[in-house]
């Protein structure tokens, strides 16, 4: 990028627009010298959609999010009416709107986050500073531009200076990090309801777990993964203790785990920026420094590396039951898989009928054919733990029995002389029942 025209220092995530381009921001540069919003084609052609002037924002360092309808939203760290940051929107064609300017005191100062669109359609985010305790705020912005402070952070108990990505969890709560504060002053991992109730899920310990956590993501296994830019090991690096750590948090088990402590050259230093899970299921990230040339690294890791537990699958069979384990007609089979790390950690459930081909379970299965067949099923989680196959026998007989009878004895003029034996045969799909009855 060229500083004077399209901007410099592209920070934050670029997201796709409806026309297969990517929309993102640069921290500085552009016509106003304080950052731009740009569109980049898949061929690398860059178009400036908006150049910030300072009055409408300065330093948009957290990228943008999209509502999927061609509108994009983001924040600037500085600028606006009080030079305390702004919230903005822009369309894919470049129509820019300044939605809100922070006053720098009661409503917060210097937003440093990726916004989130809640299930109610409101925008949610955090300001790193300001608020009643000068420890940052959690806010909501309506589609009509009404701004509401939902929470003022408390340094000692909850954490301070919320930064990085907010993530909407499957429980419709938001999850994020505070760069400082908490029990040890090294930052915290927090859960925030849409009404603004904050729960400190974990307070970081600088020397072992990291310092200044900044970004988290929710992986397909239902576990949050994130990084702390400093800390993790007790070595000195430019006045900071340690050079970063990689961690996970299971919202189901409520467990925090340090997965990796970065240890300088030739390892990586100071993990920075967002984590992304690719189609190969690995999670990728970057560091500012480290590597063989000490110029930064691109790294990957497999989620669930510490997960050795196998998922468990239950079965429900619905149908009209007869005797001896047989059903009188079609049956519907429903499978449900769980995992110690939550149902989201289940990657797939499979089944076979009568030893046939393996099929992926996507919803209830109906079996109508009259037979006695085996039904096997099992699940696999994202850590590639495979459950042992479970097997049930499915017996279906929807055809009524056929009854025949024969009579043996001495017959005279249509009458039996003496005893006669009647033999009744009832034929079923699964068996034939023969009964001898003696009569006069």
TORTI-114046 format. One record per residue (C-alpha): x, y, z. Coordinates in steps of 0.5 Angstrom, whole numbers, plus 500, padded with zeros to 3 digits. Layout:
% TORTI-114046
XYZ ...
END
This chain:
% TORTI-114046
500500500 502507499 502512505 500518501 494515497 491508500 494508507 499504511 499499517 493495515 491492522 485488523 481483519 479484512 472481511 469479504 463484501 458481496 462482490 468478492 472484494 475484501 474491506 479493511 482499515 489502515 492505521 495511518 496514512 491516506 489523504 488525512 494522514 490518520 488512516 483509511 478504509 480500503 477495498 482490496 480485490 482478489 488480484 490485489 487492487 486497492 481502492 480507498 473507500 474513505 480517508 479519515 480526517 480526524 474529525 470523523 475518526 483517527 487510527 482505525 486499527 481494529 478492522 471492520 465487521 459486516 452485517 452480511 448485507 453490504 454494510 460494515 462497522 468499525 471503530 477508531 481509537 482517536 478522533 471525533 468531537 473529543 478526540 476520544 474515538 468514534 464508531 462508524 459505518 460504511 457501505 461496500 460502495 463507500 457511503 461513510 457515516 459517523 455513528 458516534 463520537 466518544 466524550 472521553 469521560 463517562 461513556 468511555 475513551 479509545 475503543 480498541 475492539 472489533 464490534 459485534 452484532 448481537 442477536 437483537 441487532 444492536 452493535 456491542 463493543 468496548 472502550 479501553 479507557 474512560 468510564 466511571 472507574 477509568 478502566 473502560 466501558 462496555 457499550 451498546 449502539 442501536 440502529 438509530 444511533 442511541 448509545 448506552 453504557 452497559 457496564 463500567 469495568 472494575 479493575 481489581 475484580 473484573 479487569 481493566 482496559 478491555 481490548 481485542 475481539 469480542 466473541 458471541 458465544 453459543 449461549 448468546 453471551 459475549 466473551 473477551 479480554 481485559 489487558 490489565 487488572 484482575 486478581 494479579 493485575 495481568 489481565 482477565 478473560 471475561 463473559 459479558 451478558 447483553 445486559 452488561 453483567 460481567 463475570 471474570 472467568 480467569 485472572 492471568 498470572 504474568 509469570 506463568 500464564 501471560 500478560 496483556 491478553 488481547 484476542 480470543 476466538 471460538 473454535 469448532 470444538 466449542 473451546 475459546 483460544 487466545 493469546 497474551 502478548 507478553 508474559 508466560 515465562 520468567 525472562 526479561 525482554 525489554 522490561 517485560 516479563 516473558 514474550 507471550 503465551 497461547 491459552 484455551 478456555 473451555 466454557 463447558 468444563 470451566 477450565 483454563 489451560 496454557 497451551 504454549 509459552 513462547 520462548 524467543 528465537 528460534 521460537 516466536 515472540 509476542 503473539 499479536 493479531 487475530 487467530 483464525 481457524 482454517 478448513 484443515 481445522 488448524 488454528 493460525 496466528 502471527 507474532 511480531 518478533 521471533 523466528 529464525 530472522 527475528 522478524 516475526 512468524 506465522 504459526 499454527 496449532 491443532 485445537 484439542 491437543 490436550 483432549 483425549 476424551 471420546 464423544 458419547 452418542 445416545 440413540 432414541 428409537 421411536 415406533 409402534 412396538 410389538 412383542 419380543 423386540 419387534 416393531 409393527 411398522 416404520 421406526 425413526 432413529 434419532 442420534 444425539 452426541 455429547 462431549 466433555 468439552 460440550 456438544 460443539 466439540 463433536 465434529 460428526 456422527 456416523 452410522 451404518 445400516 445392515 453393514 452397508 456404507 458409512 453415512 453422515 448423520 444429519 437428522 432423524 433416520 426412518 427405516 421402513 423395510 421389513 427385516 432384522 438388521 444391525 444399526 451401528 453408530 459412533 461420533 468423532 470430535 474435533 480433536 479426532 477422538 473416535 468413539 467405539 461403534 455402538 450397535 442395535 438390532 432393528 426388527 421390523 415386521 409390518 405384515 400380519 401373520 397368515 394362519 392355516 389349519 388342517 384336520 386329520 382323523 377318520 372321516 365318514 359322510 362329512 363327520 369325523 369318527 372318533 378323535 380329530 386333530 386340528 393343526 394350526 400354522 401361524 406364519 410370521 416374518 420372523 418365525 412360524 408357530 405350529 399348534 396341535 389342538 385335539 378335539 372331538 
END
